[in-house]
Amino acid sequence: MSKRDYYEVLGMGRDASERDIKKAYKRLAMKYHPDRNPGDKAAEASFKEVKEAYEILTDGDKKAAYDQFGHAGVDPNRGGGGHGGGDFGDIFGDVFGDIFGGGRRGGGQRQAARGSDLRYNLELSLEEAVRGLTKELRIPTLAACDLCDGSGAKKGSSATTCGTCHGQGQVQMRQGFFAVQQACPTCHGRGKIIKDPCGKCHGEGRFEKSKTLSVKIPAGVDTGDRIRLAGEGEAGEFGAPAGDLYVQVSVREHGIFTRDGNNLYCEVPISFSKAALGGEIEVPTLDGKVSLKIPTETQTGRMFRLRGKGVKSVRSHAIGDLLCKVVMETPVNLSEQQKELLREFEASMTGASKKHSPKAEGFFDGVKKFFQDLNS
């Protein structure tokens, strides 16, 4: 009895991609599988036909031979590749393996894992962050065992091939008609067994240790900046590379200055008389006090910029500014004489408010007009 064309069996054209072939196979295999059609000989025959077509058309060499010579090119009795026997579980493991975490194709021994990265939270004062410094950090970590050189095996011995998975690191488990590959439970995917473990690390190749690192913190760092120290994280498994250490910077709030990028802000209180008459005041910077000239008739909230008195950028040579906001302070704890002087001053302003307080006069004129419009 002549065989049907493999492409016809899967309902595909000859230009079908491997992805299309797999998709068609999954659909037909589920339809005709004997577990879904108990006692149905026709369904079992169709399943075997679909399985055979799939095996040929997803094998590069066999597919090329079939496309050129037809069934004769893959007939084992004529020297062709043949499709082999196999079983239902094996073929389902190939097709559906990616859904369950691997399959027979692409499986294999698990590589020793690279060491974990570590994070160290470093809190700095504003002065430390602006100027930079060198910090001594004590880091708890997993270090490579110096007795066995990270192998986990006692000195003079070595790991042996796992007898459960025969060094593959994976075993096949059957779930119904599915064949699922998973990490070997004996060697945990490593493919090797340590029969004579190192006495210091107990076969782990690593042990807990604290180390002290001298870390240079560059000038200009800010909250959220991160410094990477390559290879200073945890040691890898069985000689694998170590992870990295990330130093996460945070800067404490300052009692005087607020930082925004490379600029610094501060509020400077001034007296009523200094704001009205003008003069000089001392303002703080991170390098010491500087003199700031206050013009006459300065209003509260005015901002003064001191160029180059901010923070040097950690990423360039640019230096920010210091922005000083003057805030007029109302005098408190006045004596009777001082109060009387203020009353005399207030009386001298009567009738001249528009001249001496133009903002207040304009505000109250606006309020008056607002209520007139509201009542009209």
Disulfide bonds with the S-S distance in Angstrom:
none
